[in-house]
């Protein structure tokens, strides 16, 4: 493992860091003051890997101030341990440290969008999938997790345009989005069949899916 005393202060790197932080948290950028809650940090990393990838900074406050951390080795170790214990399958990342001084550091984790998604936080025989939406990491629905899994081989996905699909398209002419629950109510199909149809339409690039705190919303492409 890298040791803090081997990392030297480089003004250009710090300037680049400040420029990055000035953008604020967003779809591909997350700040954490410390690794006090490594489970939350790993969930953020999983969300980035499952969506568009991005950068996680340890040692940066939510308001954009950069106090750094005093013991980067300790911060790094707890995150690595949490990843090993709970992230399935393992995500790819690169980790670098930036010295703010000889006693304060920022840990930079670069997480690419993963070709192995979906990734899950696994604990007590349960698996939780997370995705990124703006500056939030949200727990993904079963539909979102299934779409992530099947998108890897979804080229040429076919579907049948029947009465349910026709009702859906007419409804989307009136309201731009629809939930799984409302689609089920609209068509009279049970949740399972409604879910399968919406997943196929997303994979066929007919619909978009947008996760929200209250559930997924589907809209026309």
C-alpha positions as CSV (number, residue, x, y, z in Angstrom):
1,X,0.0,0.0,0.0
2,X,1.1,3.6,-0.7
3,X,2.2,5.4,2.4
4,X,1.3,9.1,3.1
5,X,4.9,10.1,3.6
6,X,5.7,9.2,0.0
7,X,3.1,11.5,-1.5
8,X,4.5,15.0,-2.1
9,X,2.6,18.2,-2.5
10,X,2.2,19.1,-6.2
11,X,0.5,22.5,-6.9
12,X,-0.7,21.5,-10.3
13,X,-2.6,18.5,-8.9
14,X,-4.1,20.5,-6.1
15,X,-5.2,23.2,-8.7
16,X,-6.9,20.5,-10.8
17,X,-8.6,19.1,-7.7
18,X,-10.0,22.5,-6.8
19,X,-11.2,22.9,-10.3
20,X,-13.0,19.5,-10.2
21,X,-14.5,20.3,-6.8
22,X,-15.8,23.7,-8.0
23,X,-18.2,21.8,-10.3
24,X,-20.1,20.5,-7.3
25,X,-21.6,17.1,-6.7
26,X,-23.5,15.7,-9.6
27,X,-24.1,12.6,-11.8
28,X,-20.5,11.7,-11.9
29,X,-19.0,13.4,-8.9
30,X,-19.5,12.6,-5.1
31,X,-17.8,14.1,-2.1
32,X,-17.2,12.5,1.3
33,X,-15.6,14.2,4.3
34,X,-14.2,10.9,5.7
35,X,-14.8,7.2,5.4
36,X,-16.7,7.1,8.7
37,X,-19.5,5.1,7.0
38,X,-17.8,2.8,4.5
39,X,-21.0,1.0,3.7
40,X,-22.5,4.3,2.4
41,X,-19.3,4.9,0.4
42,X,-19.4,1.5,-1.2
43,X,-23.0,2.0,-2.2
44,X,-22.0,5.3,-3.8
45,X,-19.3,3.5,-5.7
46,X,-21.7,0.8,-6.8
47,X,-24.2,3.4,-8.1
48,X,-21.4,5.1,-10.1
49,X,-20.3,1.8,-11.6
50,X,-23.9,0.9,-12.5
51,X,-24.6,4.2,-14.2
52,X,-22.2,6.5,-16.0
53,X,-19.1,6.0,-13.9
54,X,-17.5,8.9,-12.0
55,X,-15.2,10.2,-9.3
56,X,-15.5,9.8,-5.5
57,X,-13.4,12.2,-3.4
58,X,-12.6,11.4,0.3
59,X,-11.6,14.5,2.2
60,X,-14.1,17.0,0.6
61,X,-17.1,18.4,2.4
62,X,-20.5,18.6,0.7
63,X,-20.1,22.4,0.5
64,X,-17.0,22.1,-1.6
65,X,-14.4,22.9,1.1
66,X,-11.4,20.6,1.1
67,X,-10.1,19.9,4.6
68,X,-8.5,16.6,3.5
69,X,-7.9,13.6,5.8
70,X,-5.0,13.2,8.1
71,X,-4.6,9.4,7.8
72,X,-5.3,8.3,4.2
73,X,-4.1,4.8,4.9
74,X,-6.8,4.2,7.4
75,X,-9.5,5.7,5.1
76,X,-8.3,3.6,2.2
77,X,-8.2,0.3,4.2
78,X,-11.7,0.5,5.5
79,X,-13.1,1.2,2.0
80,X,-11.1,-1.7,0.5
81,X,-12.4,-4.0,3.3
82,X,-16.0,-3.0,2.7
83,X,-15.6,-3.5,-1.0
84,X,-14.2,-7.0,-0.5
85,X,-16.9,-8.0,2.0
86,X,-20.0,-6.6,0.3
87,X,-19.6,-5.6,-3.4
88,X,-20.7,-8.3,-5.8
89,X,-19.3,-8.7,-8.4
90,X,-16.2,-6.6,-7.8
91,X,-16.1,-3.2,-9.4
92,X,-13.1,-1.7,-11.3
93,X,-11.5,1.4,-10.0
94,X,-8.3,3.4,-9.7
95,X,-7.2,5.1,-6.4
96,X,-4.8,8.0,-6.1
97,X,-3.9,10.3,-3.3
98,X,-3.3,14.1,-3.5
99,X,-1.3,15.9,-0.9
100,X,-2.8,19.2,0.3
101,X,0.2,19.5,2.6
102,X,2.5,17.1,4.4
103,X,-0.3,16.2,6.8
104,X,-3.6,16.4,4.8
105,X,-4.6,14.4,1.8
106,X,-7.5,13.8,-0.5
107,X,-8.3,10.3,-1.8
108,X,-9.5,10.1,-5.4
109,X,-11.4,7.0,-6.6
110,X,-12.1,6.8,-10.3
111,X,-14.9,4.3,-11.0
112,X,-15.6,3.6,-14.7
113,X,-19.1,2.6,-16.0
114,X,-18.9,-1.1,-15.6
115,X,-19.3,-3.7,-18.4
116,X,-20.2,-6.2,-15.6
117,X,-23.2,-4.3,-14.2
118,X,-25.4,-4.7,-12.3
119,X,-23.3,-4.6,-9.2
120,X,-24.8,-5.2,-5.8
121,X,-24.2,-4.4,-2.1
122,X,-24.6,-7.9,-0.6
123,X,-25.3,-8.4,3.1
124,X,-27.2,-10.9,5.2
125,X,-28.2,-12.9,2.1
126,X,-29.8,-9.9,0.5
127,X,-28.6,-7.9,-2.5
128,X,-29.2,-4.2,-3.1
129,X,-28.6,-2.5,-6.4
130,X,-27.9,1.2,-6.7
131,X,-27.9,3.7,-9.5
132,X,-26.9,7.4,-9.8
133,X,-29.4,10.2,-10.5
134,X,-27.9,13.7,-10.5
135,X,-26.2,14.0,-7.1
136,X,-28.0,11.1,-5.5
137,X,-27.4,7.4,-5.3
138,X,-30.8,5.6,-5.3
139,X,-31.7,2.0,-4.6
140,X,-32.6,0.5,-7.9
141,X,-35.9,-1.3,-8.6
142,X,-36.0,-4.9,-9.7
143,X,-36.8,-3.6,-13.2
144,X,-33.8,-1.3,-13.3
145,X,-31.5,-4.1,-12.1
146,X,-32.9,-6.4,-14.8
147,X,-32.4,-3.8,-17.5
148,X,-28.8,-3.2,-16.4
149,X,-28.2,-7.0,-16.6
150,X,-29.9,-7.5,-20.0
151,X,-28.5,-4.4,-21.7
152,X,-25.2,-6.1,-22.1
153,X,-26.8,-8.4,-24.7
154,X,-30.0,-6.6,-25.7
155,X,-29.3,-5.7,-29.3
156,X,-32.3,-6.3,-31.5
157,X,-34.7,-6.9,-28.6
158,X,-38.1,-7.6,-30.0
159,X,-41.6,-7.1,-28.5
160,X,-45.2,-7.6,-29.5
161,X,-47.2,-4.4,-30.1
162,X,-50.6,-5.4,-28.7
163,X,-53.5,-3.8,-26.8
164,X,-51.4,-3.1,-23.7
165,X,-48.7,-1.3,-25.7
166,X,-51.3,0.6,-27.6
167,X,-52.9,1.8,-24.3
168,X,-49.5,2.8,-23.0
169,X,-48.6,4.9,-26.0
170,X,-52.0,6.7,-25.9
171,X,-51.5,7.3,-22.2
172,X,-48.0,8.8,-22.8
173,X,-49.5,11.2,-25.3
174,X,-51.5,12.7,-22.4
175,X,-48.9,12.4,-19.6
176,X,-45.2,12.2,-20.4
177,X,-44.4,9.6,-17.8
178,X,-46.0,6.5,-16.3
179,X,-45.2,4.3,-13.3
180,X,-45.3,0.5,-13.2
181,X,-48.2,0.6,-10.9
182,X,-50.2,3.0,-13.2
183,X,-49.3,0.9,-16.2
184,X,-50.6,-2.2,-14.5
185,X,-53.8,-0.4,-13.6
186,X,-54.2,0.9,-17.1
187,X,-53.9,-2.4,-18.8
188,X,-55.3,-4.8,-16.1
189,X,-52.2,-6.9,-16.2
190,X,-50.6,-8.1,-13.0
191,X,-47.3,-6.7,-11.7
192,X,-45.2,-9.4,-13.2
193,X,-46.5,-9.1,-16.7
194,X,-46.5,-5.3,-16.6
195,X,-42.9,-5.4,-15.5
196,X,-41.9,-7.7,-18.3
197,X,-43.5,-5.6,-20.9
198,X,-41.9,-2.3,-19.7
199,X,-38.5,-3.9,-19.4
200,X,-38.8,-5.2,-23.0
201,X,-39.8,-1.7,-24.3
202,X,-36.8,-0.1,-22.6
203,X,-34.4,-2.7,-24.0
204,X,-35.9,-2.1,-27.4
205,X,-35.3,1.6,-27.1
206,X,-38.9,2.5,-27.2
207,X,-39.1,3.7,-23.7
208,X,-36.7,5.4,-21.2
209,X,-36.6,4.5,-17.5
210,X,-35.9,7.2,-14.9
211,X,-35.3,6.1,-11.3
212,X,-36.7,8.4,-8.6
213,X,-37.0,8.2,-4.8
214,X,-40.7,7.3,-5.3
215,X,-40.1,4.7,-8.0
216,X,-39.3,4.4,-11.7
217,X,-40.9,6.6,-14.3
218,X,-41.2,5.4,-17.9
219,X,-41.4,7.8,-20.9
220,X,-41.2,7.6,-24.6
221,X,-37.8,7.9,-26.3
